[in-house]
Amino acid sequence: MIREGYNCNNNHFNYIPTKTGPGHASIFTGTTPKYHSIIGNDWFDKPSGKTVNCVQDDSVKALEFVLN
């Protein structure tokens, strides 16, 4: 993979609109948003009452690096 790269020819994704989050999830899972559940880059989550991002995970804390 590192030496030769990755090549996808003649691909068709049967959903619109194409967004970054669902597009990457579709490529890596080989299926569509209907099945992998990444429906957009952001969406409104009814139970929490908040807009969430497709890479958001409130159960983890981001690392902070301090440069001296």
PDB file of N, H, CA, C and O in Angstrom:
ATOM      1  N   MET A   1       0.829  -1.186   0.000  1.00  0.00           N
ATOM      2  CA  MET A   1       0.000   0.000   0.000  1.00  0.00           C
ATOM      3  C   MET A   1       0.877   1.254   0.000  1.00  0.00           C
ATOM      4  O   MET A   1       0.602   2.198  -0.741  1.00  0.00           O
ATOM      5  N   ILE A   2       1.914   1.271   0.812  1.00  0.00           N
ATOM      6  H   ILE A   2       2.137   0.504   1.414  1.00  0.00           H
ATOM      7  CA  ILE A   2       2.768   2.456   0.882  1.00  0.00           C
ATOM      8  C   ILE A   2       3.549   2.633  -0.422  1.00  0.00           C
ATOM      9  O   ILE A   2       3.672   3.752  -0.921  1.00  0.00           O
ATOM     10  N   ARG A   3       4.073   1.549  -0.972  1.00  0.00           N
ATOM     11  H   ARG A   3       3.974   0.640  -0.567  1.00  0.00           H
ATOM     12  CA  ARG A   3       4.887   1.644  -2.191  1.00  0.00           C
ATOM     13  C   ARG A   3       4.047   1.927  -3.433  1.00  0.00           C
ATOM     14  O   ARG A   3       4.457   2.701  -4.298  1.00  0.00           O
ATOM     15  N   GLU A   4       2.877   1.305  -3.523  1.00  0.00           N
ATOM     16  H   GLU A   4       2.544   0.677  -2.820  1.00  0.00           H
ATOM     17  CA  GLU A   4       2.105   1.379  -4.755  1.00  0.00           C
ATOM     18  C   GLU A   4       0.875   2.278  -4.672  1.00  0.00           C
ATOM     19  O   GLU A   4       0.261   2.562  -5.701  1.00  0.00           O
ATOM     20  N   GLY A   5       0.496   2.734  -3.475  1.00  0.00           N
ATOM     21  H   GLY A   5       0.995   2.504  -2.639  1.00  0.00           H
ATOM     22  CA  GLY A   5      -0.657   3.625  -3.347  1.00  0.00           C
ATOM     23  C   GLY A   5      -1.980   2.886  -3.397  1.00  0.00           C
ATOM     24  O   GLY A   5      -2.044   1.672  -3.201  1.00  0.00           O
ATOM     25  N   TYR A   6      -3.014   3.629  -3.657  1.00  0.00           N
ATOM     26  H   TYR A   6      -2.962   4.615  -3.816  1.00  0.00           H
ATOM     27  CA  TYR A   6      -4.372   3.097  -3.668  1.00  0.00           C
ATOM     28  C   TYR A   6      -5.079   3.642  -4.897  1.00  0.00           C
ATOM     29  O   TYR A   6      -5.016   4.842  -5.163  1.00  0.00           O
ATOM     30  N   ASN A   7      -5.739   2.793  -5.639  1.00  0.00           N
ATOM     31  H   ASN A   7      -5.789   1.818  -5.423  1.00  0.00           H
ATOM     32  CA  ASN A   7      -6.358   3.217  -6.879  1.00  0.00           C
ATOM     33  C   ASN A   7      -7.783   2.679  -6.976  1.00  0.00           C
ATOM     34  O   ASN A   7      -8.007   1.474  -6.871  1.00  0.00           O
ATOM     35  N   CYS A   8      -8.735   3.575  -7.175  1.00  0.00           N
ATOM     36  H   CYS A   8      -8.553   4.555  -7.261  1.00  0.00           H
ATOM     37  CA  CYS A   8     -10.126   3.182  -7.400  1.00  0.00           C
ATOM     38  C   CYS A   8     -10.526   3.666  -8.784  1.00  0.00           C
ATOM     39  O   CYS A   8     -10.498   4.866  -9.055  1.00  0.00           O
ATOM     40  N   ASN A   9     -10.887   2.767  -9.634  1.00  0.00           N
ATOM     41  H   ASN A   9     -10.909   1.792  -9.414  1.00  0.00           H
ATOM     42  CA  ASN A   9     -11.318   3.130 -10.981  1.00  0.00           C
ATOM     43  C   ASN A   9     -12.808   2.861 -11.158  1.00  0.00           C
ATOM     44  O   ASN A   9     -13.346   1.889 -10.627  1.00  0.00           O
ATOM     45  N   ASN A  10     -13.460   3.736 -11.909  1.00  0.00           N
ATOM     46  H   ASN A  10     -13.023   4.525 -12.340  1.00  0.00           H
ATOM     47  CA  ASN A  10     -14.857   3.535 -12.303  1.00  0.00           C
ATOM     48  C   ASN A  10     -15.793   3.300 -11.123  1.00  0.00           C
ATOM     49  O   ASN A  10     -16.596   2.367 -11.140  1.00  0.00           O
ATOM     50  N   ASN A  11     -15.692   4.137 -10.112  1.00  0.00           N
ATOM     51  H   ASN A  11     -15.040   4.895 -10.098  1.00  0.00           H
ATOM     52  CA  ASN A  11     -16.553   4.010  -8.945  1.00  0.00           C
ATOM     53  C   ASN A  11     -17.815   4.841  -9.103  1.00  0.00           C
ATOM     54  O   ASN A  11     -17.812   5.905  -9.722  1.00  0.00           O
ATOM     55  N   HIS A  12     -18.885   4.331  -8.532  1.00  0.00           N
ATOM     56  H   HIS A  12     -18.888   3.467  -8.029  1.00  0.00           H
ATOM     57  CA  HIS A  12     -20.165   5.049  -8.535  1.00  0.00           C
ATOM     58  C   HIS A  12     -20.785   4.901  -7.155  1.00  0.00           C
ATOM     59  O   HIS A  12     -20.967   3.788  -6.662  1.00  0.00           O
ATOM     60  N   PHE A  13     -21.106   6.022  -6.540  1.00  0.00           N
ATOM     61  H   PHE A  13     -20.957   6.926  -6.940  1.00  0.00           H
ATOM     62  CA  PHE A  13     -21.770   5.997  -5.252  1.00  0.00           C
ATOM     63  C   PHE A  13     -23.204   6.432  -5.472  1.00  0.00           C
ATOM     64  O   PHE A  13     -23.456   7.522  -5.985  1.00  0.00           O
ATOM     65  N   ASN A  14     -24.144   5.584  -5.085  1.00  0.00           N
ATOM     66  H   ASN A  14     -23.939   4.698  -4.669  1.00  0.00           H
ATOM     67  CA  ASN A  14     -25.549   5.825  -5.391  1.00  0.00           C
ATOM     68  C   ASN A  14     -26.250   6.643  -4.304  1.00  0.00           C
ATOM     69  O   ASN A  14     -27.317   6.262  -3.822  1.00  0.00           O
ATOM     70  N   TYR A  15     -25.644   7.765  -3.925  1.00  0.00           N
ATOM     71  H   TYR A  15     -24.777   8.074  -4.317  1.00  0.00           H
ATOM     72  CA  TYR A  15     -26.289   8.684  -3.002  1.00  0.00           C
ATOM     73  C   TYR A  15     -25.801  10.099  -3.283  1.00  0.00           C
ATOM     74  O   TYR A  15     -24.697  10.296  -3.789  1.00  0.00           O
ATOM     75  N   ILE A  16     -26.636  11.084  -2.948  1.00  0.00           N
ATOM     76  H   ILE A  16     -27.533  10.923  -2.536  1.00  0.00           H
ATOM     77  CA  ILE A  16     -26.262  12.482  -3.063  1.00  0.00           C
ATOM     78  C   ILE A  16     -26.835  13.228  -1.870  1.00  0.00           C
ATOM     79  O   ILE A  16     -27.826  12.759  -1.311  1.00  0.00           O
ATOM     80  N   PRO A  17     -26.303  14.315  -1.457  1.00  0.00           N
ATOM     81  CA  PRO A  17     -25.075  14.919  -1.959  1.00  0.00           C
ATOM     82  C   PRO A  17     -23.863  14.207  -1.361  1.00  0.00           C
ATOM     83  O   PRO A  17     -23.943  13.632  -0.275  1.00  0.00           O
ATOM     84  N   THR A  18     -22.757  14.251  -2.070  1.00  0.00           N
ATOM     85  H   THR A  18     -22.692  14.718  -2.952  1.00  0.00           H
ATOM     86  CA  THR A  18     -21.544  13.656  -1.533  1.00  0.00           C
ATOM     87  C   THR A  18     -20.872  14.657  -0.613  1.00  0.00           C
ATOM     88  O   THR A  18     -20.666  15.812  -0.985  1.00  0.00           O
ATOM     89  N   LYS A  19     -20.538  14.224   0.561  1.00  0.00           N
ATOM     90  H   LYS A  19     -20.706  13.286   0.863  1.00  0.00           H
ATOM     91  CA  LYS A  19     -19.851  15.032   1.571  1.00  0.00           C
ATOM     92  C   LYS A  19     -18.605  14.277   2.000  1.00  0.00           C
ATOM     93  O   LYS A  19     -18.466  13.092   1.700  1.00  0.00           O
ATOM     94  N   THR A  20     -17.708  14.942   2.692  1.00  0.00           N
ATOM     95  H   THR A  20     -17.821  15.905   2.936  1.00  0.00           H
ATOM     96  CA  THR A  20     -16.441  14.331   3.089  1.00  0.00           C
ATOM     97  C   THR A  20     -16.628  13.128   4.005  1.00  0.00           C
ATOM     98  O   THR A  20     -16.110  12.049   3.715  1.00  0.00           O
ATOM     99  N   GLY A  21     -17.362  13.293   5.110  1.00  0.00           N
ATOM    100  H   GLY A  21     -17.783  14.169   5.346  1.00  0.00           H
ATOM    101  CA  GLY A  21     -17.537  12.195   6.069  1.00  0.00           C
ATOM    102  C   GLY A  21     -18.179  10.954   5.467  1.00  0.00           C
ATOM    103  O   GLY A  21     -17.618   9.864   5.570  1.00  0.00           O
ATOM    104  N   PRO A  22     -19.354  11.098   4.836  1.00  0.00           N
ATOM    105  CA  PRO A  22     -19.986   9.928   4.235  1.00  0.00           C
ATOM    106  C   PRO A  22     -19.170   9.338   3.083  1.00  0.00           C
ATOM    107  O   PRO A  22     -19.167   8.125   2.871  1.00  0.00           O
ATOM    108  N   GLY A  23     -18.485  10.202   2.347  1.00  0.00           N
ATOM    109  H   GLY A  23     -18.487  11.187   2.519  1.00  0.00           H
ATOM    110  CA  GLY A  23     -17.657   9.718   1.235  1.00  0.00           C
ATOM    111  C   GLY A  23     -16.521   8.842   1.715  1.00  0.00           C
ATOM    112  O   GLY A  23     -16.293   7.761   1.171  1.00  0.00           O
ATOM    113  N   HIS A  24     -15.798   9.304   2.742  1.00  0.00           N
ATOM    114  H   HIS A  24     -15.983  10.181   3.184  1.00  0.00           H
ATOM    115  CA  HIS A  24     -14.702   8.495   3.291  1.00  0.00           C
ATOM    116  C   HIS A  24     -15.238   7.210   3.895  1.00  0.00           C
ATOM    117  O   HIS A  24     -14.650   6.146   3.701  1.00  0.00           O
ATOM    118  N   ALA A  25     -16.343   7.289   4.622  1.00  0.00           N
ATOM    119  H   ALA A  25     -16.821   8.153   4.779  1.00  0.00           H
ATOM    120  CA  ALA A  25     -16.928   6.085   5.219  1.00  0.00           C
ATOM    121  C   ALA A  25     -17.360   5.095   4.140  1.00  0.00           C
ATOM    122  O   ALA A  25     -17.205   3.887   4.316  1.00  0.00           O
ATOM    123  N   SER A  26     -17.898   5.591   3.028  1.00  0.00           N
ATOM    124  H   SER A  26     -18.023   6.573   2.885  1.00  0.00           H
ATOM    125  CA  SER A  26     -18.330   4.712   1.936  1.00  0.00           C
ATOM    126  C   SER A  26     -17.141   4.029   1.273  1.00  0.00           C
ATOM    127  O   SER A  26     -17.206   2.843   0.951  1.00  0.00           O
ATOM    128  N   ILE A  27     -16.065   4.763   1.069  1.00  0.00           N
ATOM    129  H   ILE A  27     -16.012   5.727   1.331  1.00  0.00           H
ATOM    130  CA  ILE A  27     -14.867   4.167   0.463  1.00  0.00           C
ATOM    131  C   ILE A  27     -14.286   3.088   1.367  1.00  0.00           C
ATOM    132  O   ILE A  27     -13.945   2.001   0.900  1.00  0.00           O
ATOM    133  N   PHE A  28     -14.171   3.384   2.655  1.00  0.00           N
ATOM    134  H   PHE A  28     -14.447   4.267   3.034  1.00  0.00           H
ATOM    135  CA  PHE A  28     -13.524   2.443   3.564  1.00  0.00           C
ATOM    136  C   PHE A  28     -14.400   1.268   3.964  1.00  0.00           C
ATOM    137  O   PHE A  28     -13.876   0.208   4.306  1.00  0.00           O
ATOM    138  N   THR A  29     -15.730   1.424   3.933  1.00  0.00           N
ATOM    139  H   THR A  29     -16.156   2.285   3.656  1.00  0.00           H
ATOM    140  CA  THR A  29     -16.608   0.310   4.278  1.00  0.00           C
ATOM    141  C   THR A  29     -17.131  -0.419   3.045  1.00  0.00           C
ATOM    142  O   THR A  29     -17.559  -1.569   3.136  1.00  0.00           O
ATOM    143  N   GLY A  30     -17.097   0.249   1.893  1.00  0.00           N
ATOM    144  H   GLY A  30     -16.749   1.184   1.819  1.00  0.00           H
ATOM    145  CA  GLY A  30     -17.607  -0.362   0.671  1.00  0.00           C
ATOM    146  C   GLY A  30     -19.122  -0.357   0.587  1.00  0.00           C
ATOM    147  O   GLY A  30     -19.703  -1.120  -0.186  1.00  0.00           O
ATOM    148  N   THR A  31     -19.766   0.489   1.369  1.00  0.00           N
ATOM    149  H   THR A  31     -19.294   1.108   1.997  1.00  0.00           H
ATOM    150  CA  THR A  31     -21.230   0.553   1.338  1.00  0.00           C
ATOM    151  C   THR A  31     -21.698   2.008   1.415  1.00  0.00           C
ATOM    152  O   THR A  31     -20.874   2.923   1.427  1.00  0.00           O
ATOM    153  N   THR A  32     -22.977   2.218   1.466  1.00  0.00           N
ATOM    154  H   THR A  32     -23.646   1.475   1.457  1.00  0.00           H
ATOM    155  CA  THR A  32     -23.545   3.566   1.421  1.00  0.00           C
ATOM    156  C   THR A  32     -23.979   4.047   2.812  1.00  0.00           C
ATOM    157  O   THR A  32     -24.049   3.255   3.752  1.00  0.00           O
ATOM    158  N   PRO A  33     -24.270   5.350   2.936  1.00  0.00           N
ATOM    159  CA  PRO A  33     -24.703   5.891   4.224  1.00  0.00           C
ATOM    160  C   PRO A  33     -25.908   5.166   4.839  1.00  0.00           C
ATOM    161  O   PRO A  33     -26.045   5.117   6.062  1.00  0.00           O
ATOM    162  N   LYS A  34     -26.763   4.613   4.006  1.00  0.00           N
ATOM    163  H   LYS A  34     -26.652   4.653   3.013  1.00  0.00           H
ATOM    164  CA  LYS A  34     -27.917   3.866   4.521  1.00  0.00           C
ATOM    165  C   LYS A  34     -27.462   2.749   5.458  1.00  0.00           C
ATOM    166  O   LYS A  34     -28.159   2.422   6.419  1.00  0.00           O
ATOM    167  N   TYR A  35     -26.300   2.165   5.182  1.00  0.00           N
ATOM    168  H   TYR A  35     -25.734   2.431   4.402  1.00  0.00           H
ATOM    169  CA  TYR A  35     -25.813   1.035   5.972  1.00  0.00           C
ATOM    170  C   TYR A  35     -24.733   1.404   6.980  1.00  0.00           C
ATOM    171  O   TYR A  35     -24.696   0.826   8.066  1.00  0.00           O
ATOM    172  N   HIS A  36     -23.845   2.359   6.654  1.00  0.00           N
ATOM    173  H   HIS A  36     -23.875   2.828   5.772  1.00  0.00           H
ATOM    174  CA  HIS A  36     -22.792   2.691   7.619  1.00  0.00           C
ATOM    175  C   HIS A  36     -23.178   3.836   8.547  1.00  0.00           C
ATOM    176  O   HIS A  36     -22.463   4.107   9.512  1.00  0.00           O
ATOM    177  N   SER A  37     -24.287   4.512   8.281  1.00  0.00           N
ATOM    178  H   SER A  37     -24.868   4.292   7.498  1.00  0.00           H
ATOM    179  CA  SER A  37     -24.900   5.521   9.167  1.00  0.00           C
ATOM    180  C   SER A  37     -24.183   6.859   9.272  1.00  0.00           C
ATOM    181  O   SER A  37     -24.585   7.694  10.082  1.00  0.00           O
ATOM    182  N   ILE A  38     -23.133   7.096   8.483  1.00  0.00           N
ATOM    183  H   ILE A  38     -22.807   6.418   7.825  1.00  0.00           H
ATOM    184  CA  ILE A  38     -22.521   8.426   8.455  1.00  0.00           C
ATOM    185  C   ILE A  38     -23.278   9.198   7.375  1.00  0.00           C
ATOM    186  O   ILE A  38     -23.003   9.043   6.186  1.00  0.00           O
ATOM    187  N   ILE A  39     -24.235  10.030   7.797  1.00  0.00           N
ATOM    188  H   ILE A  39     -24.458  10.156   8.764  1.00  0.00           H
ATOM    189  CA  ILE A  39     -25.171  10.652   6.863  1.00  0.00           C
ATOM    190  C   ILE A  39     -24.750  12.035   6.400  1.00  0.00           C
ATOM    191  O   ILE A  39     -25.353  12.589   5.481  1.00  0.00           O
ATOM    192  N   GLY A  40     -23.738  12.592   7.014  1.00  0.00           N
ATOM    193  H   GLY A  40     -23.248  12.141   7.760  1.00  0.00           H
ATOM    194  CA  GLY A  40     -23.262  13.913   6.631  1.00  0.00           C
ATOM    195  C   GLY A  40     -22.050  14.270   7.463  1.00  0.00           C
ATOM    196  O   GLY A  40     -21.630  13.494   8.322  1.00  0.00           O
ATOM    197  N   ASN A  41     -21.483  15.440   7.215  1.00  0.00           N
ATOM    198  H   ASN A  41     -21.824  16.071   6.518  1.00  0.00           H
ATOM    199  CA  ASN A  41     -20.379  15.896   8.054  1.00  0.00           C
ATOM    200  C   ASN A  41     -20.894  16.312   9.426  1.00  0.00           C
ATOM    201  O   ASN A  41     -20.205  16.132  10.430  1.00  0.00           O
ATOM    202  N   ASP A  42     -22.101  16.867   9.473  1.00  0.00           N
ATOM    203  H   ASP A  42     -22.661  17.013   8.657  1.00  0.00           H
ATOM    204  CA  ASP A  42     -22.751  17.283  10.717  1.00  0.00           C
ATOM    205  C   ASP A  42     -24.231  16.937  10.628  1.00  0.00           C
ATOM    206  O   ASP A  42     -24.800  16.903   9.537  1.00  0.00           O
ATOM    207  N   TRP A  43     -24.852  16.682  11.769  1.00  0.00           N
ATOM    208  H   TRP A  43     -24.390  16.709  12.655  1.00  0.00           H
ATOM    209  CA  TRP A  43     -26.289  16.452  11.815  1.00  0.00           C
ATOM    210  C   TRP A  43     -26.814  16.788  13.203  1.00  0.00           C
ATOM    211  O   TRP A  43     -26.051  16.895  14.163  1.00  0.00           O
ATOM    212  N   PHE A  44     -28.123  16.950  13.290  1.00  0.00           N
ATOM    213  H   PHE A  44     -28.743  16.863  12.510  1.00  0.00           H
ATOM    214  CA  PHE A  44     -28.760  17.248  14.566  1.00  0.00           C
ATOM    215  C   PHE A  44     -29.118  15.944  15.250  1.00  0.00           C
ATOM    216  O   PHE A  44     -29.808  15.101  14.676  1.00  0.00           O
ATOM    217  N   ASP A  45     -28.650  15.781  16.475  1.00  0.00           N
ATOM    218  H   ASP A  45     -28.090  16.466  16.941  1.00  0.00           H
ATOM    219  CA  ASP A  45     -28.919  14.592  17.257  1.00  0.00           C
ATOM    220  C   ASP A  45     -30.087  14.883  18.205  1.00  0.00           C
ATOM    221  O   ASP A  45     -29.925  15.620  19.178  1.00  0.00           O
ATOM    222  N   LYS A  46     -31.248  14.315  17.928  1.00  0.00           N
ATOM    223  H   LYS A  46     -31.379  13.716  17.138  1.00  0.00           H
ATOM    224  CA  LYS A  46     -32.441  14.596  18.736  1.00  0.00           C
ATOM    225  C   LYS A  46     -32.270  14.275  20.214  1.00  0.00           C
ATOM    226  O   LYS A  46     -32.636  15.103  21.047  1.00  0.00           O
ATOM    227  N   PRO A  47     -31.727  13.106  20.586  1.00  0.00           N
ATOM    228  CA  PRO A  47     -31.619  12.807  22.016  1.00  0.00           C
ATOM    229  C   PRO A  47     -30.791  13.821  22.809  1.00  0.00           C
ATOM    230  O   PRO A  47     -31.138  14.156  23.942  1.00  0.00           O
ATOM    231  N   SER A  48     -29.697  14.309  22.217  1.00  0.00           N
ATOM    232  H   SER A  48     -29.415  14.038  21.297  1.00  0.00           H
ATOM    233  CA  SER A  48     -28.858  15.272  22.944  1.00  0.00           C
ATOM    234  C   SER A  48     -29.293  16.708  22.718  1.00  0.00           C
ATOM    235  O   SER A  48     -28.930  17.598  23.487  1.00  0.00           O
ATOM    236  N   GLY A  49     -30.082  16.941  21.649  1.00  0.00           N
ATOM    237  H   GLY A  49     -30.377  16.218  21.025  1.00  0.00           H
ATOM    238  CA  GLY A  49     -30.509  18.296  21.319  1.00  0.00           C
ATOM    239  C   GLY A  49     -29.391  19.156  20.770  1.00  0.00           C
ATOM    240  O   GLY A  49     -29.465  20.384  20.818  1.00  0.00           O
ATOM    241  N   LYS A  50     -28.331  18.505  20.237  1.00  0.00           N
ATOM    242  H   LYS A  50     -28.271  17.507  20.198  1.00  0.00           H
ATOM    243  CA  LYS A  50     -27.174  19.239  19.735  1.00  0.00           C
ATOM    244  C   LYS A  50     -26.800  18.805  18.323  1.00  0.00           C
ATOM    245  O   LYS A  50     -27.134  17.706  17.881  1.00  0.00           O
ATOM    246  N   THR A  51     -26.108  19.684  17.636  1.00  0.00           N
ATOM    247  H   THR A  51     -25.837  20.577  17.994  1.00  0.00           H
ATOM    248  CA  THR A  51     -25.516  19.328  16.356  1.00  0.00           C
ATOM    249  C   THR A  51     -24.193  18.640  16.636  1.00  0.00           C
ATOM    250  O   THR A  51     -23.397  19.129  17.438  1.00  0.00           O
ATOM    251  N   VAL A  52     -23.949  17.505  15.982  1.00  0.00           N
ATOM    252  H   VAL A  52     -24.595  17.108  15.331  1.00  0.00           H
ATOM    253  CA  VAL A  52     -22.714  16.754  16.173  1.00  0.00           C
ATOM    254  C   VAL A  52     -21.965  16.633  14.851  1.00  0.00           C
ATOM    255  O   VAL A  52     -22.562  16.720  13.777  1.00  0.00           O
ATOM    256  N   ASN A  53     -20.669  16.435  14.939  1.00  0.00           N
ATOM    257  H   ASN A  53     -20.185  16.364  15.811  1.00  0.00           H
ATOM    258  CA  ASN A  53     -19.824  16.241  13.760  1.00  0.00           C
ATOM    259  C   ASN A  53     -19.545  14.755  13.604  1.00  0.00           C
ATOM    260  O   ASN A  53     -19.524  14.023  14.594  1.00  0.00           O
ATOM    261  N   CYS A  54     -19.331  14.301  12.378  1.00  0.00           N
ATOM    262  H   CYS A  54     -19.349  14.895  11.574  1.00  0.00           H
ATOM    263  CA  CYS A  54     -19.149  12.872  12.107  1.00  0.00           C
ATOM    264  C   CYS A  54     -17.914  12.287  12.776  1.00  0.00           C
ATOM    265  O   CYS A  54     -17.834  11.069  12.932  1.00  0.00           O
ATOM    266  N   VAL A  55     -16.954  13.105  13.174  1.00  0.00           N
ATOM    267  H   VAL A  55     -17.019  14.095  13.047  1.00  0.00           H
ATOM    268  CA  VAL A  55     -15.772  12.595  13.861  1.00  0.00           C
ATOM    269  C   VAL A  55     -15.768  12.959  15.341  1.00  0.00           C
ATOM    270  O   VAL A  55     -14.774  12.745  16.035  1.00  0.00           O
ATOM    271  N   GLN A  56     -16.868  13.503  15.817  1.00  0.00           N
ATOM    272  H   GLN A  56     -17.675  13.677  15.254  1.00  0.00           H
ATOM    273  CA  GLN A  56     -16.973  13.917  17.214  1.00  0.00           C
ATOM    274  C   GLN A  56     -17.155  12.706  18.119  1.00  0.00           C
ATOM    275  O   GLN A  56     -17.933  11.800  17.819  1.00  0.00           O
ATOM    276  N   ASP A  57     -16.429  12.704  19.225  1.00  0.00           N
ATOM    277  H   ASP A  57     -15.797  13.439  19.469  1.00  0.00           H
ATOM    278  CA  ASP A  57     -16.569  11.647  20.224  1.00  0.00           C
ATOM    279  C   ASP A  57     -16.378  12.276  21.593  1.00  0.00           C
ATOM    280  O   ASP A  57     -15.246  12.491  22.027  1.00  0.00           O
ATOM    281  N   ASP A  58     -17.474  12.571  22.271  1.00  0.00           N
ATOM    282  H   ASP A  58     -18.393  12.396  21.918  1.00  0.00           H
ATOM    283  CA  ASP A  58     -17.412  13.233  23.569  1.00  0.00           C
ATOM    284  C   ASP A  58     -16.881  12.336  24.680  1.00  0.00           C
ATOM    285  O   ASP A  58     -16.665  12.806  25.797  1.00  0.00           O
ATOM    286  N   SER A  59     -16.667  11.056  24.394  1.00  0.00           N
ATOM    287  H   SER A  59     -16.843  10.675  23.486  1.00  0.00           H
ATOM    288  CA  SER A  59     -16.161  10.142  25.422  1.00  0.00           C
ATOM    289  C   SER A  59     -14.637  10.197  25.552  1.00  0.00           C
ATOM    290  O   SER A  59     -14.066   9.580  26.451  1.00  0.00           O
ATOM    291  N   VAL A  60     -13.981  10.936  24.653  1.00  0.00           N
ATOM    292  H   VAL A  60     -14.445  11.437  23.922  1.00  0.00           H
ATOM    293  CA  VAL A  60     -12.520  11.047  24.715  1.00  0.00           C
ATOM    294  C   VAL A  60     -12.098  12.507  24.814  1.00  0.00           C
ATOM    295  O   VAL A  60     -12.837  13.404  24.409  1.00  0.00           O
ATOM    296  N   LYS A  61     -10.915  12.735  25.348  1.00  0.00           N
ATOM    297  H   LYS A  61     -10.315  12.006  25.677  1.00  0.00           H
ATOM    298  CA  LYS A  61     -10.375  14.077  25.470  1.00  0.00           C
ATOM    299  C   LYS A  61      -9.199  14.230  24.513  1.00  0.00           C
ATOM    300  O   LYS A  61      -8.345  13.347  24.431  1.00  0.00           O
ATOM    301  N   ALA A  62      -9.153  15.336  23.798  1.00  0.00           N
ATOM    302  H   ALA A  62      -9.847  16.052  23.864  1.00  0.00           H
ATOM    303  CA  ALA A  62      -8.066  15.584  22.853  1.00  0.00           C
ATOM    304  C   ALA A  62      -6.759  15.819  23.599  1.00  0.00           C
ATOM    305  O   ALA A  62      -6.744  16.400  24.684  1.00  0.00           O
ATOM    306  N   LEU A  63      -5.669  15.361  23.005  1.00  0.00           N
ATOM    307  H   LEU A  63      -5.682  14.889  22.123  1.00  0.00           H
ATOM    308  CA  LEU A  63      -4.348  15.622  23.588  1.00  0.00           C
ATOM    309  C   LEU A  63      -3.940  17.041  23.277  1.00  0.00           C
ATOM    310  O   LEU A  63      -4.221  17.549  22.191  1.00  0.00           O
ATOM    311  N   GLU A  64      -3.286  17.677  24.210  1.00  0.00           N
ATOM    312  H   GLU A  64      -3.058  17.264  25.091  1.00  0.00           H
ATOM    313  CA  GLU A  64      -2.784  19.030  24.010  1.00  0.00           C
ATOM    314  C   GLU A  64      -1.267  18.983  24.085  1.00  0.00           C
ATOM    315  O   GLU A  64      -0.696  18.451  25.037  1.00  0.00           O
ATOM    316  N   PHE A  65      -0.631  19.536  23.085  1.00  0.00           N
ATOM    317  H   PHE A  65      -1.095  19.968  22.311  1.00  0.00           H
ATOM    318  CA  PHE A  65       0.824  19.578  23.056  1.00  0.00           C
ATOM    319  C   PHE A  65       1.277  20.995  23.337  1.00  0.00           C
ATOM    320  O   PHE A  65       0.750  21.954  22.773  1.00  0.00           O
ATOM    321  N   VAL A  66       2.253  21.117  24.209  1.00  0.00           N
ATOM    322  H   VAL A  66       2.681  20.338  24.667  1.00  0.00           H
ATOM    323  CA  VAL A  66       2.801  22.422  24.550  1.00  0.00           C
ATOM    324  C   VAL A  66       4.206  22.492  23.994  1.00  0.00           C
ATOM    325  O   VAL A  66       5.056  21.664  24.324  1.00  0.00           O
ATOM    326  N   LEU A  67       4.451  23.477  23.152  1.00  0.00           N
ATOM    327  H   LEU A  67       3.762  24.150  22.884  1.00  0.00           H
ATOM    328  CA  LEU A  67       5.779  23.668  22.585  1.00  0.00           C
ATOM    329  C   LEU A  67       6.549  24.679  23.430  1.00  0.00           C
ATOM    330  O   LEU A  67       6.048  25.771  23.700  1.00  0.00           O
ATOM    331  N   ASN A  68       7.729  24.333  23.835  1.00  0.00           N
ATOM    332  H   ASN A  68       8.136  23.446  23.615  1.00  0.00           H
ATOM    333  CA  ASN A  68       8.567  25.249  24.624  1.00  0.00           C
ATOM    334  C   ASN A  68       9.548  25.984  23.745  1.00  0.00           C
ATOM    335  O   ASN A  68      10.332  26.795  24.238  1.00  0.00           O
TER     336      ASN A  68
END
